[in-house]
Amino acid sequence: MKHTIKWITLTLLLATGVGLHAQTIDLHLECAPGGQDCVELKDDHGEAFQVQAKPGFQITEANVADVWEAIDEFGQIQLRMDLKPEAAESFGELTGANINKVLAIVYDGRVITAPMIKDRISGSITLSQGTDNTRGDRVWQKIPWIKERVNRTEAQDRTKKQLRIAIYVTLALVLLVGGLAFAFRRVKPARRS
């Protein structure tokens, strides 16, 4: 069964000075007020959410195939994650079975955001930071395995960029030297017979 890759954008609203120590981002489904196995979690603004006590899905290092930062068309920094096939299937089943329900995104016991599931989502997840392009307040930079993988990806990108620059400079020098050699070559006088 083929699954289309769909992106979910989860806006992460962060307060300054948040002490984050967890290694996972938990995804909890909403539950009816007073329901069994429900807990109340709050966001940084004090808004309460009734969610299932057990996360329906966890974003962990083990279930993420690739992770990188990107800038969207509005200049917002995003964290994009491709899930491994097993995790993508599990996340797709969770979201497919819970369309039009709220999915609370929880980190370190706090609700970061709580979007409504509009469609089955599998393959990739996008976490959006907002309009602040500074490095200081991104929640994913406080999760060691994500920070390490994003930094490694950035280092690989810098290395590739430096290699491309070196190739372009070398080609420009070869063309310059070749052009100068051609322009200043000695013209042999024609032989007269």
N, C-alpha and C positions, 0 to 999 in steps of 0.2 A: 504494500500500500504506500503510495507516494504521499508525502506531506509537503505542502507548500510552506516556504519560509515566510513567516509573518513577523512583523516588528511590533513590539509593544513599547510604547514610550511611557516610562514611569518617572514623573517629575519628582526629584528628591528635594524637599524643602528642608534645609538644615539651619539650625540655630548655631550661633557661634559658641564655642567652648563645649561642644558635645564630646563626652568621653566615650569613645567607642572601642570595644575590645573583642567583639564576637568575630568568628571566622566564617560565618554564614549570613546570608540574607534569607530570612524566612518569609514564605508566602502563605498567609492564613486566609481562608475563606470566611466570609461573614456568616453569622448565625443569628437566628431570631433572638431578641432580648429575652433573657431568662431561660434560654435553651440549655440543654444538657451539654456538658463538656465544653462550655464556652467561658471565655475570659474577657475581661475588659482591658483593652490597651489604649493608651493615649498617645497623641502626637505631640510635637513640641509646643503646640498652641493650646493644649489642654483638651482638645476635642476627643471624646471617647468613642471607641469602636468595639462592638461585640463581635468577637471572632472565635473560631474554633481553637481550642487550647493547643491542639497538635497541628503543626504546619502541614499544609497540603503538599508543599514542595519546598525544597531548600536549594539555594544556589550555593554550591560548594566548589572547591578546586577540583574534586573528583568528577563532577558532572559537566564541567566547562571545557570545551575543546580549544577555544581560542578566545582571547579577550584583547580589546584595543580601544583607544580613545579616538574619537572623531569629532568634527565640528559640523553641525547640521546647517541647513540653509538659513537659519536665523542667527547664526553665530554662537549657538549654545554648545557647550562641550557635553559630549555623551560618552558613556561607556557601552560598548557593544560586545555582546557575548554570544558565541556560537555554542550551543549545547551539544554534548556527545549524543549519538543516536538513541541510546537507552533513555537518557534524561529528556531528550526532545519528545520521545514517545510518551513518557510519563507526564510531562508538562502539557503536551497536547491533549491527553486524556482528561487531565484535571480541568483545563480551560474549556475543552469541548463539552464537558458534562455540566459546566457551571456558567453558561452564557447568561448575561444580564444579572450576574451576582457580583458583589464587590470582592476584590482580592486585595487584602491589606498587605503592603510590603513592610516588613518589620525588620529592624536592625537594632540589636542590643536592647531589645525589649520595648522599643518605641516604634510607633507607626510612622513611617516616612511619608507614604502616600497610600491612597486607597482607590485605585481606578476601578471602573466597572468593566468586566470582561464582555467584549462585544463580539468575539469570534474565537474559534479554536486557534491557539497560538502554539507553534512548535518550531524548533530550529534555532531561533535567535531571540534574544532579549536586548532591549536598549534601555539604559538608565540615563535619564537626562538630568543634568545638574542645574540648569537654568542659565541665566545670562552672564554669570560671573566667570570669566575665563582665567582667573588666577588659580594657582595650584593649591592654595591653602585650605579650602573648605570642601573638597570633594569626598563624599563618604567612602568611596571605593579606595581612596588613597590611605584610609585608615584600616583597611583589611590587608594584612601582610601579603598573602598570596596573590591578591589582585594587584597590589602596588608593585610587587616584584615582576609580575608578568607584563604589566603595562610598561614599566620602565625598561624591561628587556626588549619589548617590541619597539619602543621609541629608540633605543640604542641601535637595534638592527636597522631601523629606518634611517637613522643618521649615518650609519656606515654605508648603506646603499646610496644615499645622497652624496656622500663624500666620494665614493667610487665613481659615480656618474660625473661629478665635477672634474675629477682627475682625468677621466676619459675625454671629456669635452676640451679641457685645457690642452691635453696632449694632441688631440686632433687639430685644434687651432694652431698650435706651434708647428706641427707638421705642414699644415697648409701655408702658414706664414713663411717658413723656411723654403718650402717648395716654390712658392710664388716669388720670393726674393731671388732664389737661384735661377728661376726662369727669366726674370726681368734683367738680371745682371750677367747673364751668361755671355761668354765671348762669342761674338759672331765671327765665324771663319770667313775670310775673304774668298770670293769665288775665284777659281782658277781660270786663267786665260790661256787659251791655246794658240 
